[in-house]
Amino acid sequence: MSKPTDLPDRAISAYAASNIQVLEGLEAVRKRPSMYIGDVGLRGLHHLVYEVLDNSIDEAMAGHCDEIEVELYDDGSVSIEDNGRGIPVDTHPAEDRSALEVVMTVLHAGGKFDKDSYQVSGGLHGVGVSVVNALASRFEVTVWREDAVWTQSYFCGVPEESVREVRRMRDDESTGTRIRFWPDDDIFKTTEFRFETLSDRLRELAFLNAEVRIAIEDHREEDEELSREEYYSEEGIVGFVDYLDEAREPILDETLYIADEEGEVPVELAMRYNDGYNSNVLSFVNNINTHEGGTHVTGFRRALTRTLKRYAKKNDMLSDLKFDLSGDDFREGLTAVL
């Protein structure tokens, strides 16, 4: 291999064993946050909330949670609370400390890797909540579990204390988890959450998870009518399609709904045609929006085109056409959630 030319001596001499950094714990996240959340702007800021939300939604998908509450505070913090099983607080056998602390401080730690705990899951699959902790100047977690209320707080991802029992649970309390965090303003360009941005995602999650009540309250807003939104859907993605199409004139009398399972992969589809010219197909995998599509979207488009074209030929509907219909023609006016 030839030797690089025209490089200053300092560029060569600066790379030695002493330049190799070994980052412990969550240091790597704070050093390069964009590797974990995409960026440190508004998108990355709200991604922190989504990562915590995904844990609550995973509990809902597993059948252990039906209420999620998000609250925004004047001090710049946000809290996410659910009535799921509560993160385990007993001692982790390999780490010799509370499982709660392990989940909050160790990358790739969580119940999502265990099929006995979660059949399906979203988010960063065990990375998410510890990344949120690392990128928060302050982070607090409270767990209702095993007839007691437990808590732990952190500073820039480092525990300030051991997991401790605060008190016994009251008879009117249910199990669950509450996380409150303050985004680190030394990392993010802005730390002000947008109510509308979070509301849109919560509405989406409520449609994707039927019969799960999801609410958001903004304590920064003086007008009470504008400070709280609550989302709940019994129809699921059928209601989602109807919501997306509410300002359009439908061609079909009702929204079509198909649910099936191939192997261990369940699939849901809701679709409806309107009198518009554009198509709007939203796709998700485990509640995560697949903006760039994927094999599930490709498969749906091909199946739709093939099925409609076959039906049209069988019923002699294409004989007078002087051009061949494409997939775009069959998707004109289509609204679908996959």
N, C-alpha and C positions, 0 to 999 in steps of 0.2 A: 504494500500500500504506500502511495507517495505521501510525502510530508507536506502538510499545509504550508502555504507561503504567505508572506505579507501579514503575518500576525504579530502584534506587539509582544514583547517578552512577557509583560505583565499578564497577558491573556493566558499564556501557557503556565507560568509559574503560580498563578492564583488558584489552580486546580490541583489540590493535594489532599492527602488523607484528612487533614484538619478541616477541610472545607465540606466534608461529608457530614450532614446534619442528621441526627437521630431524634425525631420528635416523639415525645411520650404522651400517652393518653389522647386528649383532644387538642393538643397543640397544633397538629397538622390542619385541623379544621379552621382554627383561628388564623393560621398562617396563610392558607389558601381557601377561603370560604367559597369562592365561585366554583371550585371543583365539586362542591357538594350541593349547592343550592342554585347554581346557574349564574347569578350575579349578586351585587350588593346594593342594587337599586330597589325600586318599588316591587318589582317582580320577586326578587329574592326575599324581601321583607315579608311579603304575604305568603311566600312559600313556607316560611317558618310555621305559620298558623295552620296551613294545609297539612304539614307533616304531623302535627299533634292531632288534628282533626281525623286524619287517616287512621290513627290508632283507635279512636272512638268509633269510627265507622266499621273498622274490622270487628269490634265487639258486637256491633249491630248485625253485621253479616253473619256472625257466629250465633246469633240469636240470644245474646246476653245484654243488649242495650236497646232502649227505645226512646231515650231522651238525651239530647246534647244541647248545651248552653254555651254561647260565646259572649264574652263581655269585654268592652273596651273602656279603659279608665283614663282619667285626666293626667295621670303621671306617666302616660305613654306605654303602659303595660296592657296585656291582653290575657284573659283566662279562658280555658276550654274545660268544661266539666261534663262528664257522662255518668250514667247510672249502670255501667258495666260491672264486671266482676271485680275490678280493682287490681292494680298491678301487684303481683306477689311481693310480700315483705319479708318472708322467712329467709334464712341463710342459704346462699347459693353454695352447693357442695364443692364446686371447683374454685370459686373466688373467695370463700370464707368471709363473706360479708353479705349484707342484705341484697336480695335479688333486685329490689327497687333501685338501689344505688348502682348496681351493675348495669341495669337497663338505661339509666340516666347518664352514665359516664363512660361506657365502653362501646366502641363502634362494633357493629355486627352482633350486638347482643339483643335478644328479644324473643318473644314467643312465636313470632311469625315463621321461624324456621322449623317449628315443631308442628307436624300435621295433626297431632292430637289436640293442639290448642286452637289452631286456625286452619280450616280447609282452604280458605282464600284470604288474601291480604293485599293491601295497596301500599303506597308510600315508598320509602327507600328500603323497605324490607329489613328492619332492624337497625338501620343507621339513623333514621330520621330524628327521633326524640333526643338522642345524645348530641346530634349536630345542632339542634335548636338550643340545647343547654350550653354548648360550647360558644355559640354566637350571641348569648344573652349576658348582659352585665349582671343580671340577677335572675334567678330561676327558683321557683318554689313548687313543690309537688305535695299534694295531700291525697291520701288513699283511705277509703272506707272499706275495710276488709277484716275478716276474722273477728267480728264483733268489736272492733276498735278503730280509732282514727289515728293514722300515722302521717308523719311529715318529715321532709328534709328540704334544706335550702342550699343553694350553690352560688358561687361567685365566679363568673367567667368559666363555668364548667367544673369548678373545683368544689367539692362538698365543704360546707362550713361547719357541719356537724354530722353525727351518725343518724341514721333513721331512728326516729323515736316515736313512742306512743304518746299521743296527746291526751286522749281520754277514751272511755268506752262509748260505743255507738248507742244512740238513743233508739227507742222502739220505732220511731217514725222515720228513721234514716235508712237508706238503702245503700248497698255497696256501690263503689264507683271510684273514679279518679278525677282530680282537679289539678290542672297545671296552669300556673301563672308565670309569665316571664316578661322581662324588660329587654328589648333588643339593644345591643351594644352600639352606642352612637359613635364609637371609635372605629367601627367596622362598616356600618351602613351609611349610605349617603343621606338617607332620611329614615326616621323611625316613627313616622306618623302613619298609622293604618287608615285605609280608606273604607268607610262603612259600606259603600256601594260595591266595591270589589269583593269584599268578604260575603256580602249578602247574595251576590250572584252565584258564588260557589256553594253557599249553603242551600240555596233554592235548588240548584242542580243536584246536590247530594240527597235532598229530600225526595226528589222525583226518582232518583236511582235506587233509593232504599225505601220502599213503600212502608207506611205505618211507623216511621221513625220521625219523631218530632224534633226539629232543629230550630233553635232560636238564637237571635243575636240582639244584644242590647248595648247602646252607646251611652255611657255615662258622661261623655263629653258634650252631648247635645242637650240644650235647654228645653227644646220643644219635645214634649213627651210623645207626640204623635209620630215624630220622625225618628225617635230614639230606639224603637224596638220593632223587629220583624220576626214573624214566626212562620215556619214552613212545615207543612204536613201533607202527604198525599196517600190516599188509599189506592189510587189507580196506577201508581208507579210510572213507568216510562210511557204508558198510554196517555196519562195526564201530561207528561212532559211534551209529547208531540202536539197535543191539543193546545198547550200553552204557547208553544212556538208558532202555531198556526192560527192563533186567535184573531189576528188582524187580516187573515186571508180568507178568500172564499173557497170552501172545500168542494172537491169533486165527488169524493166518496161520502156516504152518509155516516160512516163510523171509521175510527182508526183501526187498522188491522194489527193484530197482535199474534206473534208466534213465539213459542218457547219450546226448546228441545235440548237434548243433552247427547253429546258424542263422547263416549268414554267417561272421563271425569270432568269434562268441560261443558258446563251449562251455557246456553246461548239464549238471549232474549232479543226480540226485534219488534218495534212498533213503527208503523209507517202509514202515511196518508198523502194523497195527492190534492193539490190546490190548483187554482187557475193561474198561478204565476208561471214564470219562465225559468226560474232558477231552482236548483236543488239545494237542500240543506240536510246533510247527513252527519249527525254527531255520533262519534264512536267512543266507546270506553272499554277498558279492561280492568276489572276489579275496582271500579269507580274512578279510575284515573283516565282523564281525557286523552285519547290518542290523536292529537291534533294532526299528526303526519300520516294518519291512516295505519295500514298494516295488512296482514294476510286476512284478517277477519273482514275488513272493508273491501278488499279486492275480491274475496270470495262472495260477499253479498252482491256486489255490483255485477259480477259475472253471472251469478245465479238468477238475478233479477232480469238481466238482459236475455239470457237463454230461455227462461220460462215465458216471458211475455212474447218473445219472438216466435217461440214454438206455438203458443196459443193463437197468435195472429195468423200464422201460416195454416194451422189446422182449421181455422174458421174463415179462410180465404179473405183475409183483411188486407193483404199486401199485394194482391195481383195487379192493381192499377197503379202502384207506385213506380216511379221511374228512377228511384234511387234507393240505396240500401240503408236501412235504419241502423244507427249506431247506439251505443250504450247511453250517450248523452241524451238522445231523443227519448229514451225510456225513463230517464231520470228527471226530465223536465217537470217542474212543479212538485217534486217529491220532497217531503219532509220525513226524516226517519231518525230513530235513536236505536243504535245497535250496542 
